[in-house]
Amino acid sequence: MKKKKVSIFVSDLSQNPIVRAFPIAKAIEKLGYDVEILGFTVNSDKIYEPYKDIFEYKTIKSYLDIRWFIINAFKLSKMATGDIVYSFKPLWSTFFPAILYSKFGLKKRLILDAEDNELWEINIKNGFKSFFKATGYPYNPIYNKLLHPATWFVKRKTVVCKSLQKRYGGKIVLHGPSAEKFNHRNYDSVESLKTKYNLPMDKKFVLFAGRPVFYNGVKNIVNALKHKEAKNWNFVIAGNPTHDDFKFAKKELKKRCHLLGLIPNKNMPEILKMVDVVPIIQTKNPATDMQIPAKLLEAMSMEKIIISTNVTDIPELLGVNSSKKRGLIVENDYQLACELKNIEEEKYNKDLLGQNARVFFLENSSIEIIAEQIKEFF
């Protein structure tokens, strides 16, 4: 009997939206379905480097303009061949082609996933001039609001946090990695990994991995490491070394900053094993109030100490008010520096924090658990 296929629409395969879709797609495969990934590559011919070899992708190059998005949505919808349709993000680049292919869910079962605040208003600093300059921008929340009523027709939805659940309904599904592949016991010793990645043996490391944006804390981490309390800590960065934020980190920290470049997702367990702390420093705003970073869940899977800020559902995930704490919360750069000093001086039972985080991951967010959580939709 031929296996059924799920067509997954992802908004921009040249950037990081695949990060949320990837573990859910792998969970769908665990349920016995074939998967195809469809999406635009916006202003690019390339798939997002860390995930480029994981799937065979069906792509259309598009330009960052709403007219191109709408035109190419029709073309992308005709490339789909699945029996079930899963749209990641309610956007013109994903939800619109999913609607076209599924005929509003009447011809094919339609599932919607939400992981961001797509209705976040643009900050119009220069009045009407800036507004009209943004009118062709395809992620303009005005365009998203025009499409938003169509989400009411979708009966099956997944979301990443409580605030999005309040907006869309649906089931909260976290996007953690494979429990088998992200298991520190399955990798070489810390010493051998530091040798492999040319890192000094006698230093402690904090990690940032991924694509920096203005609210996810690269500069905050740099500022924290400049405090005397964190003088013994180094900064490891896995991401595009030409990004301005990473160049800033290197300029400020010099030899204490180690730029590893873009790392394939399959190698992230190695990077996580050899670092000591993963800061998830999110500035509170309408975007971060509706996000859960994948790097948080990957760090939990590898039993890392996590230091985060108080945004969205993160304090609950880290068990801040629980008897089984799974991480630490700080309010500013100086507090981050102080917590790094506390960790260095072993004022926390870092093994227990990490073990608690791993248990939570295994019970709530691994690919294997995701498969159980979403099987009712299929």
N, C-alpha and C positions, 0 to 999 in steps of 0.2 A: 504494500500500500504506500503510495507516494506521500511523503511528509508535507504538511501544510507549511506555508511560508508567511513570514511577517515582514512587511515593508516598513522600515523605520526611516522617517524623514528627520534630518538634522539640519539646523539653520545655516551653519557655515563650516564646512569640512576643512577649510584651510586654517581655522582657528580652534579654540578649545571647547566649543559646545559638545564635541564628541565625548568629552570626559564624563559627562552624566549618562549619555546614551550607552557607552561601552559596557559597563557592568550589567545594565538591564538587558542589553542585547545578548550578553553571554548567559544570563539567567534564562532568557527565552530559549536559547539553544539547549540548555539543560532540560527544559520541559519537552524537548523532542521536536522543535520546529526549526526549519531553515530560516535564515535571516538575510535580508538585503538592506544595505544602508544607502540612502539616497540623500543628496543635498547639493547646495551650491558651493563652489569655491569662489569666494568673493574677492575680486581683484587679484586673483592668483590662479596658477595652474597646479598647485601642490596641495596634497593632503597634510594636515597638521602633523608635524614630524614625529612626535612621540607615539602616534597611533597609526602611522601610515601603512604598516605591514600587517595589521591585525585582521582586517576584512578586505573583501573586494568591494570597492565603492562605485556607485553610479553617480557621476557628478556632471554638473553643467557650470561652466564659468559664467559668473554674473558680475555686473558692476554695482557699486553702492548707490543705487538709485531705485526708487519705488517702481518706476515704469519697467525697468529691467527685471525686477523681482516678479512682478505680475506676469509679464510676458513669459519669463522662463519657468514660472510655476506651472503653466499649462504644459510646457515641454517636459518638465520633470515628472509630472503626474502620469504622462504617457509611458515613462520608462519603468514604472512600478509593475510588479507581477505578483504581489503577495495576495494571500487570502484574507489577511488581517492587516490593518493599517495602524501605525503608532506614530503620532506626531509629537516630537520633542520641542516644546515651546509653542505658544499660540501666536505665531508670527506669519507674515505673508510668505516667508521663505519655506515654511514647514507646514503650518496648519492649512494654508490655502491650497497647496498641491495635494495634501492629504484629503481635504474636503472634495476636491475635484475628482480624485481617483476613487474615493469611497462613496461618492454621491451622497454627502452628508451622513454617511454611516448606513445608508439604506441598501447599498449594493455590497459593501464590505464592512465588517465590524471596524469601528473607529475608536481608538484610545488616544487620550491627550495627556501629556506630561507637562507640568509647570515647575520650573526651578528658579525663576527670576521674577522680579517686578517689572513686567513689560509695559506697565502703564505709568511708570515713573515720569513725572513731568520734566521736560527740558528746562534748564535754568537759562532763561532768555535775558542775558545781561545787557544787551544793546537794543532792547525794545523790538519793534516790528522788523527792523532790518535783519536782526539775527533770526527771527522767526521765519521770514521768507527765505533766508538762505538755507534753512533747515527743511524746507517743504519737500525737497526731493529725497531727503534722508530716509531710507526705508524702515529704520527702527524708530522713527518719530512716534511718540506715544499717541499722537492724534490718529495716525494710520492704524496703530494697534487697537485703539478704541473702536474704530470702525469695524474691525474684524471680531472684536471681543464678543458681541452678542451671539456669534455662531458657536461659542463654547457651550452655550446653554443646551444645545442639541446633543452634546456628547454625554452619554450616560456613564462611560467608564473613564475614570481619571486617576492619575497618580500625581502626587505633589511631594516636595522635599521638606516642607516645614509647616508648622501650625498656621502661620499667617497666610500662606497660600491656600491651605485647606479651608480657611475661613472664606477666602475669595471664591475658590473654584469647587469646593467640596472634594470628594475623592479620598484616596488612601495615601497616607504618608509612606513613602518608600525611600530609604536612604541608599546611596550609590557607593557602597563599599566594594573593595576588590575581592579576589578569590582568597578564601581562607587557606588554601593549600599553597598558593604561590606567594602570598604575603604572610609568611611565617618565618620569623627570624631564625628558627632552628634549622631551616633548610638551606642556609647560606654559609659562606666561608666565615672565618673569624674576622673580628673587627680589624685586627692588625694586617691581615692579608688584603682586606678590602681597602684599607688606607694606602697600602703599597700600590695596589692596582690603580687607584685614582690620584696617586701622588699627593697625599695629604700627610702633614706631620703627625707623628705618633703621640706626641706629648701634649696635644691641645684638646680642648673640648669644643664641640661644634654645635651651632644652631643651623637649621636648614630652611631655605625658601626654595620651593620647586614650583615651576609653572610660569604663567604669564602675569607680570605685574600690571595692576591698574591703580588708579590714584587712591583707592580705599583699602587695598589689601596689604599694606604694612611694610614694604621693603624699607622705606626711609625711616619708619619707626624703629625697625630692628637695628638699622645702622646707628641711629641716635642712641638707642639703648646700649649698644656695644661700645659707644664712646664714653660712657660713664665709667668711673674708676671701678665701680662694683663689678663690672663685666669685663675687666681688662684682660682676663685670661681666656676669654672665649673668642673663637673664630667663626666666620660666616661662610657657609657653603651654599652656593647658588646653582641650581639646575634649571637652566633656561637659556634663552637666546642671549648670548653675551654682549650683543650690540645694543640691547635695550638701554635707554637713557638711565633708568633706575639702577640697573646693574652696573653701568659705568660709574654712576655716582657712588655706589657702594664700594667699588674698587678704589676710586679716588680717595674716599674718606678713610677707608680701613687699610688700604695698601696690602701688605703681606698677610694681614688677618682675613682677607677676603679671597675665596677660592671659587673661580668661575669654571664650572664643569662643562658648560655648554648644554645643548639640548640632549636629554637622556631619554631613550626609549622607555615606554611604560614598563616593559618587562624587566628593566634593570632598576626600577625604583626601589624594590626591596633591598638591594645592595646598598643604595644610597642611604636609605632609612636606617639600616642596621648599623652603619658606621658613625652616624651622628648621635648626639646626646639628647637634644631638645628640638621640638618642632613648634615654633611660635606661629599661631594663627591670629594675626593682629588685624582685625577688621575695624575700620572706622564706621561708627554707627550712622547710617543714612537709609533712605527708602530702598536702596538696592540691597545692602547687607542685611536688612531686616527680613529679607525673603530669600536667603541663600544658606546653603550648608556646603562649605568647601570640601571637595573630594580629598584634598590632602590631609584634612583632619581625620577622615575615616581610614585613609591609608596608614597614617601615623598610629592610630589606635590598633590597627591590625598587627603592627610590628612592635607593639608594647613600648612605644616611645613616650617620654614625658611631653605633654602638650601644655603650652601656655597660650591662653586666648583672651580676647576681650569679650565683654558682656553684650553680645548681639545675638539676635534671632534665638534659635533653640539651643545654641552651643552650651550655655551653662547646664542645661538639663542633660545634654549628651555627656558632658564631663562629670556629671554627678556632684555638682558643687554643693547641693544641699542634701546629699545622700551620705549614708554611712560608708559607702564604697566609692570614694573619690577617684576620678579617672583623669584628672587634670587640674590646672590652676587657672584662675582668672585675674587679670590685671586691668588697671584703668589708664595707665600712661607708660611712657617709655622708661621713666625712672623706676617704676614698680617692676617692669620687666627686667631691668638690670639687677635689681635687688633679688628677685626670684632666681635669677641665674646664679647669683652669689650663694643663695641658700642651697641650691642644688649642688653647686660645687663643694660646699661645706657639708653636704650630706645631711641637711636638716629635714629632708623628706625621705620616706621609704620609696625610692624611685622604682624599685622592682614591683612593689605592691601597686603603685599607681599604674604602671605599665600592664601588669597582669589584669587589673580591674578593667582597663581599657580594652584589652584583648577579649575578655569575657563578654563585655557589652557588644563589641563588634561581632563576635561569633553568634550572639543571640539576636542581633537586630539589623545588621547591615552587610553581611557577606553576600557574595553572589549566590551562594547556596540558599541563604535565607530569603533573598530577593525572589528566587524562583518559587518558593513556597508562598510568599506574599502576593504574587501577581498571577498565580496559576488560575485563579477564579475568573480572570479576564479572558482566558483563552479556552 
